[in-house]
């Protein structure tokens, strides 16, 4: 079975033709959310045609189109509910109708963290598990949960998605969501530089000389022994570990999967989180496994088949 898939971000989109558990062809599009999604849809259509032609496949041979995006999404109704300032015109678009009218195909949309979890469940680190939580570490901290082999969505389509907004420090900094001390506000990609710059000794640390202060720079300088970098790195890992415990207590998973570019340092991150979860999570039945995502940026694309075939 084949499907067309889009993983839509704020500044780019990955477009792919997928077949079961593999990607047959893929391309990246640079985008500007200010242009509006309605003006980007023709670019998606052109990319679909290029990819299917490249693989000698007819678009009509595909089971459908799956689009993943940040924001709150009602997957069953095929509607965006909130985009948090990105692709705001998506709230007014009937994307399933566009899929039918343009290609005669079913089109489904889903939150990007849920799609990443679906891909990891279908073809990656969460295979053979039915109770799963996924945490995506990036600019923010995303989340998704699966119970009984089914994605958790909830009445208002946000169940499981707000793991990054579990409070870990009630006296902490204000989060983008308006609350205080969320995991994202204490150890997200946007907040980590703020935490680092407030650290004692930052001005004389190697971090202060970095042209861009991100997780790659943080872990690189920590590995080189910079004291401030080590302190900030360890603080971030503790926040992520505490978040994992909160998610374990909320959703009763067998495995917690961590994804995002920062997991290039999984050899440093995972043992610490696994140890913390083993010590602090109340799970009389046994120990929750902590794993790194395997599929990288392809996870959301590979979730297309199970989404379109109603496996979730």
C-alpha positions as MATLAB code, in Angstrom:
seq = 'XXXXXXXXXXXXXXXXXXXXXXXXXXXXXXXXXXXXXXXXXXXXXXXXXXXXXXXXXXXXXXXXXXXXXXXXXXXXXXXXXXXXXXXXXXXXXXXXXXXXXXXXXXXXXXXXXXXXXXXXXXXXXXXXXXXXXXXXXXXXXXXXXXXXXXXXXXXXXXXXXXXXXXXXXXXXXXXXXXXXXXXXXXXXXXXXXXXXXXXXXXXXXXXXXXXXXXXXXXXXXXXXXXXXXXXXXXXXXXXXXXXXXXXXXXXXXXXXXXXXXXXXXXXXXXXXXXXXXXXXXXXXXXXXXXXXXXXXXXXXXXXXXXXXXXXX';
ca = [
       0.000    0.000    0.000;
       1.232    3.471   -0.910;
       0.370    6.905    0.454;
       1.309   10.540   -0.020;
       2.549   12.265    3.122;
       3.331   15.821    4.205;
       5.090   16.835    7.410;
       4.381   20.562    7.649;
       6.527   22.876    9.752;
       6.565   26.639   10.070;
       9.357   27.187    7.542;
       9.508   23.975    5.552;
       7.627   20.839    4.583;
       8.774   17.291    3.909;
       6.800   15.631    1.115;
       7.032   11.879    0.566;
       5.671    8.895   -1.240;
       5.596    6.055    1.273;
       4.951    2.358    0.866;
       4.234    0.394    4.024;
       7.276    0.933    6.287;
       9.592    2.684    3.834;
       9.889    5.978    2.017;
      10.126    5.562   -1.743;
      10.906    9.197   -2.501;
      11.035   12.468   -0.599;
      11.711   16.148   -1.128;
      11.920   19.245    1.049;
      10.145   22.530    0.379;
      11.189   25.831    1.926;
       8.049   27.726    2.945;
       6.907   30.915    4.605;
       3.907   30.549    6.896;
       2.999   34.179    6.171;
       2.074   33.110    2.628;
      -0.838   31.093    3.981;
      -1.495   27.393    3.583;
      -3.973   27.980    0.770;
      -1.094   29.248   -1.390;
       1.120   26.305   -0.482;
      -1.329   23.558   -1.419;
      -0.485   23.827   -5.158;
       3.185   23.299   -4.234;
       2.197   20.102   -2.420;
       0.246   18.967   -5.472;
       3.211   19.576   -7.779;
       5.508   17.691   -5.393;
       3.111   14.730   -5.303;
       3.179   14.584   -9.093;
       6.988   14.744   -9.226;
       7.420   12.001   -6.624;
       4.913    9.611   -8.170;
       6.371   10.176  -11.649;
       9.856    9.516  -10.266;
       8.704    6.184   -8.839;
       6.551    5.185  -11.805;
       3.418    5.287   -9.666;
       0.026    6.795  -10.411;
      -1.437    9.108   -7.790;
      -4.662    7.113   -8.035;
      -2.721    4.065   -6.787;
      -2.214    5.760   -3.401;
      -4.492    5.058   -0.449;
      -4.702    8.746    0.379;
      -2.912   11.832    1.653;
      -1.757   12.316    5.236;
      -0.692   15.742    6.521;
       0.953   16.244    9.906;
       1.395   19.684   11.430;
       1.956   21.436   14.719;
      -1.147   22.729   16.465;
      -4.356   21.214   17.774;
      -6.149   19.147   15.155;
      -9.459   17.300   15.086;
      -8.335   14.348   13.001;
     -11.761   12.781   12.639;
     -13.325   15.993   11.371;
     -10.254   16.928    9.338;
     -10.038   20.390   10.902;
      -7.344   22.561   12.438;
      -8.511   23.875   15.807;
      -5.499   26.006   16.755;
      -2.180   26.701   15.040;
      -0.589   28.954   17.665;
       0.324   31.637   15.143;
       1.473   29.366   12.296;
      -0.580   28.814    9.124;
      -3.543   30.613   10.658;
      -5.608   30.343    7.475;
      -5.598   26.562    7.984;
      -8.446   27.116   10.449;
     -10.697   28.085    7.558;
      -9.637   25.435    5.029;
     -11.443   22.221    4.160;
      -8.386   20.102    3.439;
     -10.250   16.806    2.975;
     -12.314   18.518    0.258;
      -9.093   19.731   -1.402;
      -7.773   16.153   -1.444;
     -10.962   14.852   -3.035;
     -11.285   17.641   -5.587;
      -7.620   17.732   -6.619;
      -6.749   14.032   -6.637;
      -9.871   12.050   -5.785;
      -8.142   10.839   -2.618;
      -9.026   10.697    1.056;
      -7.025   13.249    3.040;
      -6.441   13.101    6.773;
      -4.607   15.531    9.045;
      -3.093   14.933   12.461;
      -0.921   16.681   15.029;
       2.788   16.218   14.258;
       3.680   14.691   17.634;
       0.897   12.122   17.264;
       2.067   11.330   13.764;
       5.637   10.894   14.981;
       4.382    8.476   17.622;
       2.301    6.664   15.034;
       5.341    6.284   12.795;
       7.522    5.002   15.638;
       4.763    2.557   16.629;
       4.365    1.343   13.055;
       7.999    1.164   11.994;
      10.341    2.324   14.755;
      11.174    2.313   18.457;
       7.633    1.613   19.689;
       6.954   -1.460   17.563;
       5.287   -4.292   19.496;
       4.121   -1.946   22.288;
       0.525   -0.938   22.889;
       1.064    1.590   25.703;
       3.399    4.349   24.571;
       4.248    7.957   25.354;
       6.386   10.016   23.001;
       8.234   13.224   23.881;
       9.609   15.374   21.059;
      12.403   17.717   22.098;
      12.833   20.688   19.808;
      12.121   24.398   19.887;
       9.275   23.392   22.163;
       8.462   20.069   23.811;
       5.732   18.092   22.112;
       4.008   14.962   23.255;
       1.607   12.201   22.334;
       0.223    9.111   24.011;
      -1.112    5.739   22.923;
      -3.280    3.520   25.110;
      -4.392    0.056   24.063;
      -2.699    0.500   20.697;
      -4.772    3.614   19.899;
      -3.711    7.242   19.844;
      -5.144    9.254   22.700;
      -6.982   12.300   21.349;
      -9.699   13.298   23.813;
     -12.908   15.282   23.442;
     -11.060   18.514   22.635;
      -8.275   16.900   20.553;
      -5.486   17.828   22.956;
      -5.194   14.744   25.159;
      -1.573   13.675   25.426;
      -0.283   16.599   23.339;
       0.581   18.900   26.234;
       3.278   16.843   27.950;
       5.689   19.719   27.500;
       3.378   21.848   29.589;
       3.477   19.687   32.681;
       4.690   22.050   35.431;
       8.094   21.033   36.751;
       8.823   24.241   38.688;
       5.780   26.178   39.882;
       7.927   29.226   40.630;
       9.625   29.020   37.242;
       9.650   31.188   34.146;
       6.558   32.037   32.141;
       5.816   29.671   29.272;
       4.508   30.472   25.808;
       1.239   28.846   26.885;
       0.786   31.402   29.682;
       1.507   29.059   32.590;
       4.632   29.084   34.743;
       7.366   26.497   35.118;
       6.293   24.172   32.288;
       8.899   21.669   31.146;
       9.103   23.585   27.865;
       9.717   26.866   29.672;
      12.555   25.291   31.669;
      14.237   23.035   29.091;
      12.818   23.656   25.635;
      14.885   24.807   22.695;
      13.570   28.365   22.987;
      14.017   28.592   26.764;
      17.363   26.831   27.235;
      19.383   29.871   26.034;
      17.520   32.056   28.541;
      18.335   29.626   31.349;
      21.987   29.437   30.238;
      22.447   33.207   30.065;
      21.112   33.556   33.601;
      23.600   30.996   34.903;
      26.423   32.139   37.138;
      29.635   32.295   35.133;
      27.939   32.370   31.728;
      29.852   35.441   30.513;
      33.180   33.631   30.832;
      31.942   30.253   29.597;
      32.430   28.788   26.131;
      28.672   29.079   25.596;
      28.924   32.878   25.585;
      31.150   32.660   22.501;
      28.752   30.500   20.490;
      27.188   32.301   17.495;
      23.995   30.323   18.091;
      23.147   28.899   21.491;
      21.221   25.690   20.825;
      21.238   22.113   22.088;
      24.004   21.104   19.681;
      26.269   23.825   21.085;
      25.249   23.002   24.645;
      26.070   19.291   24.422;
      29.253   19.894   22.429;
      30.626   22.316   25.010;
      29.517   20.107   27.883;
      31.400   17.180   26.317;
      34.467   19.434   26.174;
      34.177   20.040   29.912;
      32.778   23.586   30.072;
      31.340   23.891   33.587;
      28.365   26.104   32.734;
      27.475   23.915   29.757;
      27.609   20.824   31.984;
      25.350   22.443   34.577;
      22.769   23.576   32.018;
      22.870   20.241   30.170;
      22.338   18.306   33.401;
      19.504   20.625   34.406;
      17.763   20.042   31.067;
      18.103   16.282   31.433;
      16.619   16.434   34.943;
      13.669   18.435   33.621;
      13.102   15.917   30.830;
      13.369   13.053   33.318;
      10.873   14.646   35.704;
       8.546   15.202   32.763;
       8.859   11.532   31.834;
       7.825   10.521   35.354;
       4.803   12.824   35.143;
       3.814   11.244   31.847;
       4.291    7.738   33.229;
       1.974    8.562   36.125;
      -0.546   10.123   33.730;
      -0.693    7.530   30.953;
       0.745    4.234   32.296;
       3.017    3.489   29.314;
       5.309    0.534   28.815;
       7.806    2.711   26.947;
       8.595    6.423   26.743;
      10.149    7.361   23.396;
      12.217   10.541   23.141;
      12.677   12.153   19.741;
      14.137   15.335   18.277;
      17.536   16.437   17.044;
      18.947   16.570   20.580;
      18.758   12.780   20.657;
      21.981   12.726   18.681;
      23.305   12.821   22.253;
      21.126    9.879   23.304;
      24.143    8.104   24.811;
      24.325   10.891   27.404;
      20.608   11.578   27.804;
      18.915    8.174   27.914;
      20.855    6.517   30.777;
      20.124    9.492   33.027;
      16.420    9.540   32.213;
      16.133    5.747   32.458;
      17.757    5.786   35.895;
      15.541    8.634   37.104;
      12.347    6.985   35.841;
      13.325    3.643   37.373;
      13.890    5.318   40.739;
      10.991    7.772   40.852;
       8.099    6.399   38.775;
       5.571    4.437   40.820;
       5.060    1.346   38.663;
       4.616   -1.751   40.844;
       4.110   -3.889   37.744;
       7.707   -3.325   36.547;
      10.044   -0.796   34.969;
       9.123    1.550   32.138;
      11.534    1.448   29.209;
      13.014    4.728   27.955;
      14.028    4.647   24.287;
      15.321    6.948   21.574;
      13.208    7.421   18.472;
      14.642    5.537   15.504;
      13.061    7.248   12.521;
      14.219   10.837   12.985;
      12.420   13.349   10.798;
      10.784   10.541    8.817;
       8.584    9.373   11.707;
       5.650   11.641   10.874;
       5.775   10.620    7.215;
       5.781    6.897    8.028;
       2.689    7.379   10.189;
       0.704    7.959    6.989;
      -0.176    4.319    6.304;
      -1.616    3.457    9.749;
      -3.474    6.804    9.841;
      -5.082    6.295    6.429;
      -5.905    2.636    6.997;
      -7.642    3.500   10.268;
      -5.221    1.488   12.332;
      -5.376    4.581   14.544;
];
